[in-house]
Every structure is written in C-alpha cells, then in structure tokens.
Amino acid sequence: MKQSHNNNKSASKAGYKHKSTSAYQLSHRPHLRADAAWVLFQILEHGKSSREVMPKVFDRHEGKDNAWLQEMVFGCLRELPKLQYWLRQLLTKPLKGEQKIVEHLIMLGFYQLVFTRTSEHAAVSETVEACAAIGQHRLKGLVNANLRSFQREALYEQDIDVPHINVGLPKWLHKQLLQHYPEQVQEIAEQINARPPLWLRINALKTSRLNYTTQLDAQGVEFEEVETDSIPLNFLSLKTQNAIKLSKRTDITMLPGFAEGLFSVQDLAAQLAAELLDVQAGDDVLDCCAAPGGKTAHILESQPLLGSLDAIDNDGQRLERIDENMQRLGHDVAFGDKLNLYVVDAESEEVLSRVLNDKQYDRILLDAPCSATGVIRRHPDIRWLRKASDIVNTVALQKRILSQIWQRVKPGGVLLYATCSILKQENECQIAEFLATQSDATLLPIHKNDTAECPGLQILPGQAQMDGFYYARLLKSC
C-alpha cells in the first residue's frame, strides 16, 4: 500500500469553517458536571465538534463516568431547544464572557431533572457544586435559584407552542424538512433524536458470517442478523450477507476479533455503497473523499480481484485514519501496491493531475461533502454546528468536485454519488442539474422510480434502521 501526502492546505472534507477561538484547554479540576458543561460550551459557543472536545474530558475519567458524560452531552444537544426555552423563562439577563459556561451548566441541570433518573437532590446539589469546579463560585446562588425555580414552577409541564422547539431542531433545518418532507417531518425528527443502532460489517476476507456470529454467541453478545437474501427498501432489494446489528451498544474494542480485523463498524446505509458501485474483477477504482475508509475497505472486501484502488482525501490526518483501518483489517498486506492513499484536493484540477496523472477509472465512489443531516442521531452536535448559509456553500463545493471527478471516469465507467444528507439541494437537485448539463452523463437507475428528473435513492433516518443517506449512479457514455 502506498501513501502520499502533499502540502495542500484546503478546507476540511465537510467544507465548513468553525468560529475562531482561543485555546480551549481544560483548566478546571476534573468534575463530571463541570466537564459536561465545558464540552457543551465548546460546541455551542466556539463551534467545536464533539469529536474534538469529548476525548479531552474522557481522558480525565473512566468507564461508567465517560458513558454518563456522553449521555449527558448528547442528551442536552438533542433537547437543546427546550432547554434554551426554559432557560430564557428564568434567566432575566444572559451571562457573558467566561460566565457564559454557567448557562450550559444550568441547562445540564434541567436535563437531569427532566430526562434522566438522577435524583432531584443530586441534580441540583452536584450541578451547583460544579460552579466551584469551573471557578464561578459567585454564581452558585444563581444556579441554585434557577434550578429550584424550574422545579417549583414545573416549566417542563407547560406546553411550548413553537414547532421547531417541540421536535428538537434548529429553526432553519425544521423549515427545510417542512419544505422537502411536509408529511414526514415529525417522524424524521423522532428518528433524528433517537439513539442509533450499532451495525457491524464482517470482513469477508478473514472470516464468515457464521464463524463470527458463533464467536459473538460464545461471548454472550446479543445481535440481530439481517436476512441474507435481501432487505426491502422502497423499490430496492440489496444483499446484506455481512451486516449484523448489535442489540446493545458496547465497547467495540472488546468484541471478539477487533484487533484481528474481523469486522468494521459501519451503518447499513453506508454498506450499500460497495454493492451499488458493483466493482468487477480488474477494475480501477477511485474512492474520493474517502476518510475514514469504511467504504474503501468494503470495496476491497467485495471485490478482491480489482485492478487498483486509489483513495483520496484532502485532510492528511483523516487519511491516516484510513491507513490505520487498512492495517487493522489486514488490507495493507492483502492488496499491497493495488491500494494507494493520497492527500488530494478533489476540486483542484492541478492537484488531481499532479497526483493521479492522467489516470481514469472504471468505477468512482464520490462520497461528497455534505451537511451530514442524515447522521445527526449519531452526532447530535451537527444540528447546532450547521447553519443555513453553510448549505449554499456546500452545494457549490459539491458541484465543483463532481465536475472535476467526472473527468476521471472512463468512457463506459460508473460514478456513484453518495452523501449522508437528507436535503434535496445536496442530493436529488444536485444530480438532476448535473444530468441536465453534462451531455455524456446518463442515469443508471437504482430502482424503478429512479429517473433523470427525480434521480437517486434517498434513505431517511430510521428507514430499515439505517442512517439517512443518498445514492445516485451515473454512467459515462462511450
């Protein structure tokens, strides 16, 4: 396996730039509620992702405490509109500067009182005590007063006549869903706020479904098997022989065969990519915007006789995650020089040409930058990190990348366009416009209602227990 880096300093794969902020190192002593409030403060006030800041607090705690921390943070993010609404009823004057973190501490107290089994005494007293941990001793009385008033006035029992607050979504996203899915908004919102299932994909190059499920049984790990013949999805049936859904969330590193690479964690919707791409023996494949490499690995496992697979991403650190995953799964050894990893800005013709030369491909997977609105249930911070204006910029970025990458498809080759979005302008509208303007592109239907005017397959969150995903297949004329 070859790995190449260049000095390109392009934007992240998602195409979003967060608010600039000063150093955000933890300076207070370890304290569960203080740490949870700090994480919320970093996400909501400084635009940091949970992936950036959660590890910083996890390093300060262990086991059940970290599970509690994640549940509190993700729970607050899911219920944020209600928590903010209640806060506004009680806090007459917003806090500013370094004191702003105390607002997040108060909302954490609300969440414990309403949505968890935490005792009322612990929810109030421990949350008040967290003020001292973060150096806001003078505001302990304010926190205590707000939590006591919240209990006394039973604000959580009062009706909230604001639709987007009731469904736990930012106003802009609720408006988008009303426009795109007017009859399904409530159901989509419920699925967005649901706890996601944990899907595994068995590494068929190292073990079989039967052998691996036997190992799970031996360790007492409960799971559900997808029917091996097919799974119905709208007008589509796909084989899913290597998919397993765990009945309970667990530490995946403790599952049998993790270190040996017997499985990957991958949502079932993402597992459809390799089958839809349908790589044949001898095919040259390009996996564009490939990090962290789940689909890359699945393509290799689905067609070990492929000619080559080049995986590109514009972020060197994310590319290293692909490398790590390939090593754990054993694909670095199994495929050798057939597998190549490159740091490449996919919208730059100059960089593409310098790294890939004039190479064209039989199959291309373009896992395009998107809003990630289809995977909010896995990453609740997404809904608060994204803004309506971001979508316009992302659609433009998608268009530029699609135009560049299309030039890399061989005549007669196939490009599979994929996103983890549920917004039509990133998906159906993007592909419909491309088909209308690109004379050598035709739609390769995925299902019977897949047309150039209404192209692709849109999976909504929770459909067949999957994340929200979109796929469209494009055929290049000879």
Wavefront OBJ file of the C-alpha trace (Angstrom):
o trace
v 0.000 0.000 0.000
v 1.329 3.397 -0.985
v 0.590 6.547 0.981
v 1.350 10.004 -0.320
v 0.981 13.460 1.217
v 1.259 16.890 -0.380
v 1.329 20.359 1.082
v -2.161 21.338 0.028
v -3.910 23.168 2.855
v -7.511 23.032 1.684
v -10.669 23.210 3.778
v -11.917 20.161 5.642
v -13.934 17.476 3.869
v -17.194 18.797 5.287
v -16.481 22.209 3.814
v -17.297 24.119 6.993
v -15.201 26.634 8.878
v -15.955 26.973 12.568
v -15.773 30.171 14.580
v -12.250 31.094 15.511
v -11.480 30.764 19.185
v -8.594 30.956 21.557
v -7.048 27.872 23.102
v -9.684 25.690 24.667
v -7.694 23.667 27.125
v -9.317 22.385 30.288
v -8.146 24.435 33.253
v -10.551 23.323 35.992
v -10.198 20.247 38.177
v -11.914 17.042 36.982
v -15.627 17.150 37.782
v -18.295 15.277 35.803
v -20.874 18.047 35.545
v -18.301 20.781 35.089
v -16.691 18.772 32.300
v -20.056 18.176 30.608
v -20.833 21.903 30.744
v -17.369 22.661 29.327
v -17.993 20.362 26.361
v -21.375 21.973 25.670
v -19.772 25.412 25.938
v -17.074 24.491 23.399
v -19.580 23.045 20.935
v -22.281 25.690 21.178
v -20.233 28.830 21.776
v -16.983 28.066 19.930
v -18.176 25.773 17.130
v -16.032 22.816 18.148
v -17.210 19.330 17.239
v -17.865 16.676 19.856
v -15.104 14.610 18.240
v -12.638 17.369 19.068
v -13.598 18.010 22.673
v -15.084 14.807 24.090
v -11.719 12.982 24.156
v -10.307 15.779 26.314
v -12.793 15.054 29.104
v -12.735 11.291 28.568
v -9.030 11.352 29.456
v -9.989 12.652 32.907
v -12.464 9.884 33.751
v -13.049 6.179 33.233
v -15.696 3.614 32.290
v -19.187 4.416 33.510
v -18.292 8.050 34.147
v -17.431 8.529 30.480
v -20.650 6.816 29.439
v -22.510 9.217 31.744
v -20.681 12.192 30.268
v -21.558 11.218 26.707
v -25.182 10.588 27.613
v -25.465 13.989 29.307
v -23.777 15.919 26.499
v -25.596 14.184 23.657
v -28.869 14.333 25.567
v -28.544 18.083 26.092
v -27.760 18.554 22.398
v -30.855 16.555 21.437
v -33.108 18.532 23.765
v -31.341 21.883 23.398
v -34.294 23.938 22.056
v -36.401 23.050 25.093
v -33.531 23.604 27.498
v -32.862 27.041 25.988
v -36.556 27.901 26.058
v -36.788 27.087 29.758
v -33.581 29.000 30.476
v -34.996 32.132 28.858
v -38.038 31.944 31.123
v -35.872 32.043 34.238
v -32.629 33.848 33.458
v -33.594 37.505 33.188
v -30.187 38.642 31.942
v -27.942 36.493 29.696
v -24.468 35.773 31.025
v -21.446 36.925 29.067
v -17.778 36.136 28.631
v -16.301 33.490 30.890
v -19.553 33.319 32.859
v -21.438 32.031 29.784
v -20.442 28.459 30.633
v -22.762 28.659 33.655
v -25.766 28.867 31.312
v -24.758 25.474 29.945
v -24.401 24.193 33.477
v -27.958 25.298 34.289
v -29.304 23.599 31.154
v -27.437 20.449 32.154
v -29.324 20.632 35.463
v -32.637 20.963 33.605
v -31.782 17.922 31.501
v -31.003 15.803 34.565
v -34.256 16.829 36.274
v -36.498 16.099 33.283
v -34.876 13.457 31.105
v -32.822 11.242 33.431
v -33.251 9.150 36.553
v -30.832 11.320 38.503
v -32.285 12.143 41.915
v -33.515 15.707 42.258
v -31.155 16.325 45.144
v -28.097 15.163 43.172
v -29.166 17.010 40.000
v -29.361 20.285 41.936
v -26.596 19.976 44.526
v -23.955 18.471 42.238
v -24.718 20.947 39.464
v -24.396 23.839 41.921
v -21.124 22.393 43.190
v -19.815 22.309 39.610
v -19.797 26.112 39.710
v -16.921 25.938 42.141
v -15.098 23.441 39.932
v -15.135 25.850 36.981
v -14.139 28.824 39.106
v -17.550 30.521 39.151
v -18.111 30.420 42.933
v -20.105 33.656 42.914
v -22.741 32.181 40.592
v -23.589 29.167 42.762
v -26.590 31.037 44.130
v -27.787 31.860 40.618
v -27.569 28.224 39.533
v -29.347 27.017 42.659
v -32.112 29.623 42.298
v -32.753 28.765 38.638
v -32.915 25.022 39.279
v -35.217 25.476 42.286
v -37.487 27.827 40.330
v -37.551 25.345 37.465
v -38.783 22.666 39.852
v -41.213 24.893 41.706
v -42.836 26.340 38.578
v -42.800 22.967 36.774
v -41.858 24.610 33.495
v -41.350 21.202 31.905
v -45.095 20.547 32.185
v -46.062 23.662 30.241
v -46.892 23.443 26.542
v -44.464 25.022 24.096
v -46.289 26.344 21.059
v -43.210 26.540 18.822
v -42.974 23.676 16.274
v -39.190 23.516 15.831
v -38.647 23.556 19.594
v -41.097 20.725 20.120
v -39.248 18.489 17.656
v -35.786 19.475 18.879
v -34.438 21.001 15.664
v -32.897 24.343 14.746
v -35.392 26.594 13.010
v -33.595 26.544 9.652
v -33.468 22.744 9.487
v -37.098 22.368 10.541
v -38.038 24.766 7.740
v -36.034 22.738 5.216
v -37.689 19.486 6.275
v -41.139 21.059 6.061
v -40.321 22.085 2.513
v -38.884 18.728 1.431
v -40.902 16.244 3.512
v -44.079 18.020 4.722
v -45.856 14.779 5.655
v -42.871 13.180 7.371
v -41.360 15.959 9.489
v -42.494 14.543 12.828
v -41.272 11.039 12.025
v -37.929 12.307 10.698
v -37.427 14.454 13.793
v -38.166 11.494 16.055
v -35.599 9.386 14.218
v -33.033 12.193 14.295
v -33.438 12.318 18.079
v -33.384 8.530 18.527
v -30.395 6.545 19.762
v -28.728 4.984 16.712
v -28.189 1.227 16.359
v -24.692 -0.206 16.146
v -24.089 -2.009 12.850
v -21.097 -4.231 12.100
v -19.804 -5.397 8.733
v -18.000 -8.722 8.779
v -14.655 -8.730 6.965
v -15.360 -11.453 4.409
v -11.663 -11.753 3.577
v -10.899 -13.041 7.073
v -13.987 -14.806 8.358
v -17.548 -15.782 7.550
v -20.847 -14.608 8.948
v -21.410 -17.992 10.603
v -17.964 -18.125 12.191
v -18.167 -14.610 13.534
v -21.673 -14.879 14.931
v -20.556 -18.066 16.669
v -17.855 -16.024 18.402
v -20.414 -13.412 19.431
v -22.641 -16.134 20.848
v -19.722 -17.579 22.802
v -19.146 -14.219 24.487
v -22.829 -13.650 25.145
v -23.060 -10.652 22.800
v -26.652 -10.199 21.654
v -27.179 -9.333 17.998
v -29.650 -9.398 15.145
v -28.856 -10.777 11.720
v -30.172 -9.133 8.572
v -31.921 -11.595 6.308
v -29.261 -12.989 3.989
v -31.331 -12.876 0.824
v -32.357 -9.229 0.728
v -33.579 -6.195 2.586
v -36.528 -4.283 1.093
v -36.021 -0.550 0.741
v -38.627 1.344 -1.266
v -38.277 -0.307 -4.661
v -34.861 -1.775 -3.957
v -33.584 -5.112 -2.719
v -29.967 -5.473 -1.750
v -28.000 -8.397 -0.401
v -26.574 -7.769 3.045
v -24.920 -11.037 3.990
v -22.203 -9.436 6.098
v -24.280 -7.000 8.154
v -25.004 -7.548 11.848
v -26.819 -5.226 14.249
v -25.852 -5.413 17.891
v -28.781 -5.433 20.308
v -26.934 -3.247 22.814
v -24.277 -0.583 22.436
v -20.920 -1.779 23.650
v -17.200 -1.069 23.586
v -16.310 -2.369 20.125
v -12.673 -2.871 21.073
v -13.833 -5.582 23.473
v -15.700 -7.530 20.799
v -14.079 -10.724 19.520
v -11.742 -10.180 16.594
v -11.469 -6.393 16.798
v -7.666 -6.309 16.854
v -7.548 -9.070 14.220
v -9.728 -7.037 11.839
v -12.651 -9.456 11.664
v -15.182 -6.640 11.402
v -15.737 -2.930 10.868
v -18.304 -0.618 12.406
v -20.426 0.716 9.563
v -24.079 1.705 9.327
v -26.152 -0.421 7.000
v -26.888 2.539 4.711
v -23.156 3.064 4.201
v -22.763 -0.657 3.487
v -24.921 -0.235 0.379
v -22.177 1.780 -1.359
v -19.938 -1.160 -2.285
v -22.799 -3.167 -3.763
v -24.198 -0.227 -5.725
v -20.724 0.534 -7.097
v -20.562 -3.101 -8.282
v -16.799 -3.267 -8.922
v -15.744 -6.004 -11.339
v -12.513 -8.013 -11.471
v -9.715 -5.932 -12.966
v -11.481 -2.582 -12.439
v -9.526 0.502 -11.469
v -11.392 2.285 -8.667
v -11.203 5.782 -7.203
v -12.633 6.442 -3.740
v -12.971 10.211 -3.481
v -13.294 11.943 -0.074
v -12.578 8.518 1.359
v -11.752 9.101 5.036
v -12.120 7.390 7.437
v -12.095 4.460 4.993
v -15.107 2.317 5.844
v -16.359 2.254 2.263
v -12.788 1.854 0.971
v -12.394 -1.322 2.994
v -15.793 -2.643 1.928
v -14.973 -2.153 -1.756
v -11.817 -4.205 -1.313
v -13.671 -6.931 0.578
v -16.431 -7.012 -2.046
v -14.056 -7.384 -4.986
v -10.572 -8.623 -4.009
v -9.707 -9.118 -7.700
v -9.998 -5.436 -8.618
v -7.167 -3.868 -10.588
v -6.386 -0.982 -8.230
v -7.985 1.293 -5.679
v -6.830 4.871 -5.155
v -8.337 6.520 -2.057
v -8.048 10.298 -1.792
v -8.925 12.855 0.855
v -7.837 16.449 1.339
v -7.032 16.024 5.032
v -3.765 14.264 5.884
v -4.830 13.416 9.429
v -8.053 11.843 8.187
v -6.058 9.928 5.590
v -4.019 8.452 8.421
v -7.248 7.002 9.805
v -7.708 5.129 6.519
v -4.180 3.810 6.862
v -4.860 2.673 10.436
v -8.087 0.943 9.405
v -6.402 -0.811 6.481
v -3.698 -2.107 8.822
v -6.170 -3.410 11.394
v -8.200 -5.170 8.696
v -5.083 -6.548 7.003
v -5.866 -4.875 3.683
v -2.495 -3.120 3.531
v -0.792 -6.510 3.226
v -3.502 -8.273 1.222
v -3.627 -5.637 -1.515
v -0.103 -4.206 -1.439
v 0.539 -1.813 -4.324
v -3.052 -2.181 -5.557
v -4.116 0.111 -2.720
v -2.880 3.719 -2.747
v -3.715 6.605 -0.409
v -3.217 10.206 -1.494
v -3.817 13.613 0.074
v -5.633 15.398 -2.730
v -7.962 18.372 -3.017
v -10.662 16.878 -5.232
v -11.842 20.248 -6.569
v -8.372 21.201 -7.847
v -7.627 20.046 -11.386
v -3.962 20.953 -10.901
v -3.552 18.821 -7.768
v -5.528 15.915 -9.214
v -3.352 15.899 -12.318
v -0.134 16.155 -10.339
v -1.003 13.238 -8.054
v -3.102 10.965 -10.289
v -1.556 11.995 -13.634
v -3.960 11.195 -16.479
v -5.397 8.080 -14.873
v -9.077 7.328 -15.421
v -11.213 4.819 -13.561
v -13.820 2.167 -14.279
v -15.626 2.888 -11.015
v -15.594 6.016 -8.861
v -17.213 6.482 -5.478
v -17.693 10.176 -4.739
v -18.645 10.412 -1.075
v -19.342 14.095 -1.431
v -19.001 16.769 1.268
v -22.427 17.442 2.742
v -24.399 18.784 5.692
v -24.419 15.332 7.343
v -28.088 15.891 8.245
v -28.725 12.175 7.751
v -26.428 11.170 10.619
v -27.445 13.708 13.264
v -28.659 10.911 15.518
v -25.016 9.712 15.714
v -23.582 13.216 16.012
v -26.144 15.468 17.738
v -23.787 18.441 17.591
v -24.160 18.592 13.797
v -27.549 20.272 14.005
v -26.054 23.158 16.014
v -22.773 23.431 14.096
v -24.502 23.752 10.716
v -26.151 26.955 9.517
v -28.497 27.568 6.595
v -25.769 29.557 4.824
v -23.435 26.551 5.020
v -25.713 24.557 2.735
v -25.335 27.016 -0.129
v -21.550 26.831 0.134
v -21.581 23.040 0.341
v -23.799 22.665 -2.729
v -21.342 24.828 -4.673
v -18.413 22.741 -3.405
v -20.184 19.515 -4.399
v -20.774 20.884 -7.877
v -17.099 21.761 -8.354
v -15.883 18.380 -7.111
v -18.416 16.452 -9.194
v -17.321 18.340 -12.308
v -13.645 17.588 -11.677
v -14.066 13.954 -10.703
v -16.361 13.222 -13.642
v -13.374 13.822 -15.937
v -11.706 10.852 -14.243
v -14.425 8.370 -15.235
v -13.514 6.147 -18.178
v -15.940 6.048 -21.116
v -18.441 3.343 -20.134
v -17.497 3.736 -16.473
v -19.727 4.460 -13.482
v -19.671 7.144 -10.803
v -21.615 6.540 -7.621
v -22.524 9.822 -5.922
v -23.181 9.489 -2.193
v -23.947 11.769 0.737
v -25.136 11.322 4.309
v -27.581 14.184 3.821
v -31.368 14.318 3.587
v -31.527 17.772 1.969
v -32.656 17.658 -1.653
v -30.449 20.504 -2.866
v -27.388 18.430 -1.904
v -28.793 15.269 -3.435
v -31.611 14.955 -5.939
v -31.394 18.565 -7.182
v -27.612 18.400 -7.492
v -27.724 15.261 -9.645
v -30.709 16.396 -11.723
v -28.844 19.577 -12.654
v -25.685 17.622 -13.460
v -27.573 15.259 -15.760
v -29.262 18.177 -17.486
v -25.967 19.932 -18.220
v -23.472 17.072 -18.702
v -24.064 15.616 -22.162
v -22.002 12.437 -21.635
v -23.750 11.507 -18.355
v -26.827 9.327 -18.072
v -28.563 7.944 -15.024
v -28.009 4.281 -14.170
v -31.207 3.630 -12.185
v -31.051 2.089 -8.731
v -34.795 1.407 -8.540
v -37.806 1.558 -10.877
v -38.767 5.137 -9.962
v -35.227 6.448 -10.399
v -35.456 8.997 -13.228
v -33.341 11.867 -14.526
v -35.963 14.322 -13.279
v -36.114 12.709 -9.828
v -32.802 10.840 -9.599
v -31.276 8.596 -6.994
v -32.236 6.778 -3.828
v -32.981 8.798 -0.692
v -32.871 6.872 2.577
v -34.366 8.749 5.516
v -33.113 8.354 9.103
v -34.537 5.229 10.705
v -35.709 3.689 7.440
v -34.916 -0.020 7.746
v -32.996 1.063 10.887
v -30.459 2.944 8.751
v -28.937 6.398 8.841
v -30.057 8.988 6.320
v -28.186 8.504 3.049
v -28.447 9.355 -0.641
v -27.093 7.481 -3.669
v -27.179 8.145 -7.414
v -25.384 6.190 -10.160
v -24.116 7.934 -13.263
v -22.952 6.190 -16.443
v -20.460 7.852 -18.785
v -21.160 7.357 -22.455
v -18.573 5.614 -24.617
l 1 2 3 4 5 6 7 8 9 10 11 12 13 14 15 16 17 18 19 20 21 22 23 24 25 26 27 28 29 30 31 32 33 34 35 36 37 38 39 40 41 42 43 44 45 46 47 48 49 50 51 52 53 54 55 56 57 58 59 60 61 62 63 64 65 66 67 68 69 70 71 72 73 74 75 76 77 78 79 80 81 82 83 84 85 86 87 88 89 90 91 92 93 94 95 96 97 98 99 100 101 102 103 104 105 106 107 108 109 110 111 112 113 114 115 116 117 118 119 120 121 122 123 124 125 126 127 128 129 130 131 132 133 134 135 136 137 138 139 140 141 142 143 144 145 146 147 148 149 150 151 152 153 154 155 156 157 158 159 160 161 162 163 164 165 166 167 168 169 170 171 172 173 174 175 176 177 178 179 180 181 182 183 184 185 186 187 188 189 190 191 192 193 194 195 196 197 198 199 200 201 202 203 204 205 206 207 208 209 210 211 212 213 214 215 216 217 218 219 220 221 222 223 224 225 226 227 228 229 230 231 232 233 234 235 236 237 238 239 240 241 242 243 244 245 246 247 248 249 250 251 252 253 254 255 256 257 258 259 260 261 262 263 264 265 266 267 268 269 270 271 272 273 274 275 276 277 278 279 280 281 282 283 284 285 286 287 288 289 290 291 292 293 294 295 296 297 298 299 300 301 302 303 304 305 306 307 308 309 310 311 312 313 314 315 316 317 318 319 320 321 322 323 324 325 326 327 328 329 330 331 332 333 334 335 336 337 338 339 340 341 342 343 344 345 346 347 348 349 350 351 352 353 354 355 356 357 358 359 360 361 362 363 364 365 366 367 368 369 370 371 372 373 374 375 376 377 378 379 380 381 382 383 384 385 386 387 388 389 390 391 392 393 394 395 396 397 398 399 400 401 402 403 404 405 406 407 408 409 410 411 412 413 414 415 416 417 418 419 420 421 422 423 424 425 426 427 428 429 430 431 432 433 434 435 436 437 438 439 440 441 442 443 444 445 446 447 448 449 450 451 452 453 454 455 456 457 458 459 460 461 462 463 464 465 466 467 468 469 470 471 472 473 474 475 476 477 478
